[in-house]
Amino acid sequence: MMLRKRAWDMMRDEYPTVQEDASLAEAIRVMRKAMVDAPDSQVVVVKTKGGKLKGTINLWQLFKAVKQSVLKDENLTMDGEVDWDQQFANACLICTQLRLDEYIIPNPPLLRPNDPILVVLDVFLKSRRDWALVVEADKVMGVVYVTDVYRDMTRDMVQIFKG
């Protein structure tokens, strides 16, 4: 039954990670690779050199970084002929050289492995995030995504509806 589920039961123990000194390009590459097998994988865990949790980078932070680097180019705002392909390539080059520091979410939503589903849902609602990290003794054990909770919850609901 759904109400017996814990964060541990729903977490994915394989998740993308980067070190705190990684470039934005590395975070993008790692997330894209994770999305091959799990298209809803939308968060990268950022760890310190000592392996502790530094924070996270999510899709929205990556979009923000890309937007800032694209809009940073003065040629995009000039009147006249613009080689958009070249400007995009230039913006991408700028973006790949950015550090993660200003885009890290320093206090991501956290769960403990034994947190029940109601706590998981509460964390999603309070944080307004589609994911939460499962942490035990300062170690990230996995990530719970709202899509996984939704699939489990509605699978049980559909069975009840049939009754």
C-alpha positions as CSV (number, residue, x, y, z in Angstrom):
1,M,0.0,0.0,0.0
2,M,1.2,3.5,-0.8
3,L,1.1,4.9,2.7
4,R,3.6,2.3,3.8
5,K,6.2,3.4,1.3
6,R,9.3,5.3,2.5
7,A,11.7,7.6,0.6
8,W,14.1,4.6,0.4
9,D,11.5,2.6,-1.5
10,M,11.1,5.3,-4.2
11,M,14.6,6.8,-4.5
12,R,16.9,6.2,-7.5
13,D,20.3,5.2,-6.2
14,E,21.9,6.1,-9.5
15,Y,22.0,9.9,-10.0
16,P,24.3,12.4,-11.8
17,T,27.1,14.0,-9.8
18,V,29.8,16.6,-10.4
19,Q,32.6,18.0,-8.2
20,E,32.2,21.6,-7.0
21,D,35.1,22.7,-9.3
22,A,33.3,21.4,-12.4
23,S,32.4,23.7,-15.2
24,L,28.8,24.3,-16.3
25,A,29.6,22.3,-19.4
26,E,30.4,19.3,-17.3
27,A,27.1,19.6,-15.4
28,I,25.2,19.8,-18.7
29,R,27.1,16.7,-20.1
30,V,26.4,14.7,-16.9
31,M,22.7,15.6,-16.9
32,R,22.3,14.8,-20.6
33,K,23.9,11.4,-20.1
34,A,21.6,10.7,-17.2
35,M,18.6,11.6,-19.3
36,V,19.4,8.9,-21.8
37,D,18.2,6.3,-19.4
38,A,15.9,8.5,-17.2
39,P,14.4,11.4,-19.2
40,D,13.0,13.0,-16.0
41,S,16.4,13.1,-14.4
42,Q,16.6,16.8,-13.8
43,V,19.1,17.4,-11.0
44,V,22.8,17.0,-10.6
45,V,24.3,16.5,-7.2
46,V,27.3,18.7,-6.5
47,K,29.9,17.3,-4.1
48,T,32.9,18.9,-2.4
49,K,36.3,17.5,-3.0
50,G,35.9,15.6,0.3
51,G,32.7,13.9,-1.1
52,K,30.2,15.8,1.0
53,L,27.1,17.5,-0.4
54,K,27.7,21.0,-1.6
55,G,24.3,21.5,-3.3
56,T,22.6,20.7,-6.5
57,I,22.1,22.1,-10.0
58,N,18.7,21.6,-11.7
59,L,17.4,22.2,-15.1
60,W,16.1,25.7,-14.2
61,Q,19.5,26.7,-13.0
62,L,21.1,25.5,-16.2
63,F,18.5,27.4,-18.2
64,K,19.3,30.5,-16.2
65,A,23.0,30.1,-16.8
66,V,22.5,29.6,-20.6
67,K,20.1,32.6,-20.8
68,Q,22.6,34.9,-19.0
69,S,25.5,33.8,-21.2
70,V,23.4,34.2,-24.4
71,L,22.1,37.7,-23.4
72,K,25.5,38.7,-22.3
73,D,26.6,39.0,-25.9
74,E,26.2,42.6,-27.1
75,N,26.0,41.5,-30.7
76,L,22.6,39.9,-30.1
77,T,21.1,43.3,-29.2
78,M,22.6,45.3,-32.1
79,D,20.5,46.2,-35.1
80,G,21.4,44.9,-38.5
81,E,22.8,41.6,-39.8
82,V,23.5,39.0,-37.1
83,D,24.9,35.6,-37.8
84,W,22.7,33.8,-35.3
85,D,24.5,30.4,-35.6
86,Q,27.8,32.1,-34.8
87,Q,26.3,34.0,-31.9
88,F,24.8,30.9,-30.5
89,A,28.2,29.1,-30.8
90,N,29.9,32.1,-29.0
91,A,27.3,32.0,-26.3
92,C,27.7,28.3,-25.8
93,L,31.5,28.8,-25.5
94,I,30.9,31.5,-22.8
95,C,28.5,29.2,-21.0
96,T,30.8,26.3,-20.9
97,Q,33.5,28.3,-19.2
98,L,31.2,29.4,-16.4
99,R,31.7,28.0,-12.9
100,L,28.9,26.3,-11.0
101,D,29.2,28.5,-7.9
102,E,26.5,31.1,-8.6
103,Y,24.0,28.5,-9.9
104,I,24.3,25.9,-7.1
105,I,21.2,25.4,-5.0
106,P,22.9,25.3,-1.6
107,N,20.0,24.0,0.5
108,P,18.2,21.4,-1.6
109,P,15.2,19.5,-0.3
110,L,16.3,16.6,1.9
111,L,14.7,13.4,3.0
112,R,15.9,10.6,5.3
113,P,15.6,7.1,4.0
114,N,12.8,6.1,6.4
115,D,10.7,9.2,5.8
116,P,7.1,8.0,4.9
117,I,5.4,9.0,1.7
118,L,3.4,11.8,3.5
119,V,6.7,13.5,4.5
120,V,8.0,13.0,1.0
121,L,4.9,14.8,-0.4
122,D,5.2,17.5,2.2
123,V,8.8,18.2,1.2
124,F,7.8,18.4,-2.5
125,L,5.0,20.9,-1.7
126,K,7.1,23.0,0.7
127,S,10.2,23.2,-1.5
128,R,8.3,23.5,-4.8
129,R,10.8,21.2,-6.3
130,D,10.1,18.0,-8.4
131,W,12.8,16.1,-6.6
132,A,14.5,15.7,-3.2
133,L,17.7,14.1,-2.1
134,V,17.7,11.1,0.3
135,V,20.6,11.7,2.7
136,E,21.9,9.6,5.6
137,A,24.9,10.7,7.8
138,D,25.8,13.5,5.3
139,K,25.9,11.0,2.4
140,V,23.5,11.3,-0.5
141,M,21.9,7.9,-0.9
142,G,19.6,8.8,-3.9
143,V,17.1,11.1,-5.4
144,V,13.3,10.8,-5.2
145,Y,11.4,12.4,-8.2
146,V,7.9,13.5,-8.1
147,T,7.2,11.5,-11.2
148,D,8.1,8.3,-9.5
149,V,5.9,9.1,-6.5
150,Y,3.1,10.0,-9.0
151,R,3.4,6.7,-10.9
152,D,3.4,4.7,-7.6
153,M,0.5,6.6,-6.2
154,T,-1.7,6.5,-9.3
155,R,-1.0,2.8,-9.9
156,D,-2.6,2.1,-6.5
157,M,-5.4,4.6,-7.1
158,V,-6.3,3.0,-10.5
159,Q,-6.5,-0.4,-8.8
160,I,-8.9,1.0,-6.2
161,F,-11.0,2.8,-9.0
162,K,-11.5,-0.5,-10.8
163,G,-13.0,-2.1,-7.6
